[in-house]
Amino acid sequence: MSNITIYGKTQCAQCEMVKNYLDQRAIPYDYKLLDRDFVREDVVAFGARSYPVIVAEGTVIHAGLAGLQTYLLANESTQQKGPSFLAE
């Protein structure tokens, strides 16, 4: 999967957890930083109230790392790598 964008902010433990999870599995993503790459109103349009906001293949994921893991498992048949890369 190469179409993941993370909208995060500084000093955000959940943002770092999501980035680390993707890095460890060599899943590419774009990282956007609040007030540098976007403003709060941009993610409010997604219905977001907390960070990180993750957009994967056009799907907005609001539940942080747990939501991303659920999304990736549900869509693993479309992944380029086998299911083992999702393992904890």
C-alpha positions in Angstrom: 0.0 0.0 0.0 1.5 3.3 -1.0 -1.4 5.6 -0.6 -1.4 6.4 3.2 -1.3 9.9 4.6 -0.9 10.6 8.3 -1.9 14.0 9.5 -0.1 14.5 12.9 1.3 17.1 15.3 4.3 17.5 17.4 4.5 15.7 20.8 1.9 13.2 19.7 2.6 9.7 21.0 -0.1 8.1 18.9 1.3 9.8 15.8 4.8 8.3 16.5 3.3 4.9 17.2 1.6 4.8 13.8 4.7 6.0 12.0 6.9 3.4 13.8 4.4 0.6 13.0 4.5 1.5 9.3 8.3 2.0 9.2 8.8 -1.4 10.9 6.8 -3.0 8.1 8.3 -1.0 5.3 4.8 0.4 4.4 5.3 3.7 2.6 3.3 6.8 3.8 3.3 10.5 3.7 3.5 12.5 6.9 1.9 15.9 7.2 2.7 18.1 10.2 0.1 20.4 11.7 0.9 24.1 11.1 3.6 23.2 8.6 1.8 21.1 6.0 -1.8 21.7 7.0 -4.1 23.6 9.3 -6.5 22.2 11.8 -9.5 23.1 9.7 -8.2 20.7 6.9 -8.7 17.6 9.1 -11.9 18.9 10.7 -13.3 18.5 7.2 -12.6 14.7 7.6 -14.6 14.7 10.8 -11.5 14.4 12.9 -11.3 15.5 16.5 -8.0 14.0 17.6 -4.6 13.0 16.1 -3.4 11.2 14.1 -5.8 11.3 11.3 -5.0 8.6 8.8 -6.2 8.5 5.2 -5.6 5.2 3.5 -6.7 4.8 -0.1 -9.3 7.5 0.4 -10.7 6.0 3.6 -10.4 8.2 6.7 -9.3 6.2 9.8 -10.1 7.9 13.1 -9.0 5.2 15.6 -5.2 5.7 15.4 -3.0 2.6 15.4 -5.8 0.2 16.2 -7.9 1.5 13.4 -5.0 1.4 10.9 -4.3 -2.2 11.9 -7.9 -3.2 11.4 -8.0 -1.5 8.0 -4.7 -3.1 6.9 -5.9 -6.6 8.0 -9.2 -6.1 6.2 -7.4 -5.1 3.0 -4.4 -7.4 3.2 -5.4 -9.2 0.0 -4.6 -6.1 -1.9 -1.2 -5.7 -0.2 2.0 -6.3 -2.2 3.5 -8.2 0.7 2.2 -11.3 2.4 0.1 -11.2 5.5 3.1 -11.8 7.7 4.2 -8.2 7.5 1.2 -7.2 9.6 2.1 -9.5 12.5 2.9 -7.8 15.8 
